[in-house]
Amino acid sequence: MSDRSEAMTTAEERRLVEQLWQELKPLYDLVHAYIRQQMAQMYPGHVQLDQPIPLHLTKDLFGTMLTYLEHDIIPFPDIEGIDLGPAMKRKNFTEENIFQYADEFFVALNLTRVPDRFWNLSIFKKIPNRHMACHPTAFDMYKYDDVRIRMCTSVTSRDFYVVHHEMGHIQHYLQYKNLSFWFRRSPHGAFSEGIGDAIALAAMSPTHLKRIGLLENYASSKEENIKFLVSQALSRLFLPPYAYALELWRWSVYNESILPSEYNKRYWDLMCQYQGMKPPEVRDERYFDAGTKLHIAFDLTYIKYFLAHVFQFQIFDVLCHEAGNRGPLHLCDLHGSVAAGKKLKVLLGLGSSKPWEDILEEFAGVKTFSAKSCLKYFQPLRDYLEKLVAEGQLNVGWKCENNGFSTRSFMPTTIWLILILKFILSNIFFPL
Ligand SMILES: [Zn+2]
């Protein structure tokens, strides 16, 4: 679907993305170094401490959500961490239950409960023996309060997060449902995605998880907090460099500064430079690896996800301030804060009836996206990692010279066969 961010390639907007990335990069480099070091212990000889991370070892096709590594690389293994999957199973959570918890979260903020028919018309889990699209999606049917979800949910930590994200979209639809049809949409792609993620941040804070009985014995010690922030970094800090590199590649294809003969090489160059990752094996121009991303194949914008990943912390920070939280940002619990709910209504209820900059100013007092709140959220982790660097226990940075790309010129086998056949026919059977 098209939105205003589809046109998000103006020089000014690109400058904003570059500026946000420069603010995030020192934190990303530290986290990258830490994850790489932990992976080097898991895969001896396959991960070098001054090289990009081999992408396939992240267990994520694009290296953007590294939650599958969580159990293996999280620090302080002797300290019990937050493991939502088993906790939900112990509490007999069902797929539908998670949606009910998310709905209650909004109700406690004095926002709108989903209508009854939402529960009848939505699909919460995979229907056995039926081929179906499973990509989690929230639908506004544009019929007053007909909103629905389609998701093949599983009772896991990852889906606890996704459900809250999707229910953020649903709440957005419910809040702007009384506007005229033309304004019932997000004013900017980063808004809709960022709102859902900010709600997920709130729902997954240790303080909130304790409140709803999914976390016991969390004393908020330094080690527990670092452990929690590493898991949050795995799910939230790896997308921005990927999204930026992907869009830089696409923008360069469109302005022809990348030529078709080097599509794949330049794709991996950018991934190495920004993400610090390399392909599992030698790639060359036979492949079109950028096209494996749906947003490239369907020509959909992707930079909104970069902005949403930054914006979610900005939204969360504003709401936490409104809720009276003065402690560390990652421990903020919005539960039951009518003041935070009122503030959230400003962001949700205006739809696209005003320019996004004006809505942002009404909500946050500033007219643009900022990375400050993201840095604030991860500050305890940053302090910890900087200490490791200062003690010589962590090696930061990577080299990109040989990032798995073959410079061998490629000519498809079929072309070679045609040329050989032509040579034989013209020189042997039909000599001049
Ligand atoms: Zn979404």
Boltz pocket constraint, residues with backbone or C-beta under 6 A from the ligand:
constraints:
  - pocket:
      binder: B
      contacts: [[A, 165], [A, 166], [A, 169], [A, 192], [A, 193], [A, 196]]
      max_distance: 6.0
